[in-house]
Amino acid sequence: MTGAELLSYCLAKPGAWKDEPWDGDTVVKVGPKIFAFLGTAGATVGVKCGRNRDDAGEWLTRFPDDATASAYIGRYGWNTLRLNGAIGDDEILEAVDTSYDTVVAALPRKDRP
């Protein structure tokens, strides 16, 4: 899967929109909240994989070469997953779906799609 394909997948979700809050860094938001951080080279995606670091740690155990705790926000359950490695495309898409669903569930009703 390419970074462009992943971006298209993210943007197809209800209420999703692309933003560049930091120069050169693309994120996809639903309402005012980010649900996917897309790596600058299109080689990674940062997603919410659990409620906290313990919940999200399963990814690091299963894919030690392709999953890392996201910088700064990893303690809140965010992981960075490498595309085109040991993590299959279906699992990447499932992780994006989970991140989206988790973020939407935490939004106030007025901001939900």
N, C-alpha and C positions, 0 to 999 in steps of 0.2 A: 504494500500500500504506500502511496506517495503522500507527502504532506498536503498536496492540493486535494487529493481524494478525501483525506481525513477532514480537511476544512469544509469541503462540500457536505460531507456527512453531518458534521456539527451544525452547519448553517441550515440544514433541512429540518432541524428540530423546531417545534413550535416556539415562537418568541425569541429565537436565537439571532444574535447579531455580532458582527465582527467589530473589534475595537483594537486600537494600538495605543494603550495608555503610556507605554514607555517606547521611546524611539526604536523602531525596528522589531519590537516584540508584538506578535499577534496573539490575541486572546479571543475566545468566544464567550459571550455573556448571554444570560437569560435574565430579563429585567436588568437590575443594576449589578448583578453578581456574576463573576467568572465561573464557568464550569469546565473550561479547557484552556490550557496554556500551550500554544503551538510553538515548538522550537524554531529558532531563526533559520536553520537549514532544512526544516521540514523533516527532521530525523527523529524527533521526540514529541511526546504529548504529556502534559502535566494534568492529572485528574485526581479528583477526590475519591480515594479508594476505601475509606472507612471513617468512622466517627473520630478516631484518634490514631496515634502511632501504632498502638498494639493491634488494632483492627487492620490497618493498612500494611502491617509488617509481613503478612502472608505473601504478598507479591515479591518482597525482597528475598524471602526464603525460596520461593518457587523459581524465580528468575534472577539469580544473583548478578548475572552479567548484563541484564537488560532492564532492571528496575532499581531505582534509587529513591530515597526520601527526598522530596522537593526541598530546595533551599528555602530557608526562612519559614515555610508553612508546613513542612513535613510533619511536625509534631501534631498538626491538626488533621492528619490522615491523608495528606496529599503526596502522591508519588509521581515521579517522572518515568515514563515507559518509553523504551527505545523501539522505534518502528523497524520492521524487517529484520528482526533478530529472532530469538527463541520464542518470543511471545507472538502467537498467531494473530492474524488480522481479526478473526472473530472475537478473540479475547480482548483485543484493543478496543473494538467497537462496543463490546459489552461493558468495558471499563468506562468508556465515554457515556454510554447510556446510564450507568449507575451514578456517575458524577452528575450528570444532568438531572436525574430524578432526585438525587439528594439535595442539590442546590434549589430546585424548584420547590421541594417540600418545605424548605426552610424560609422561603420567601413569604412576605405578607400577602394576603389574598389579592390585594390591589395590584401587585407586581407579577402575579402568576399569569402565564399565557392561557 
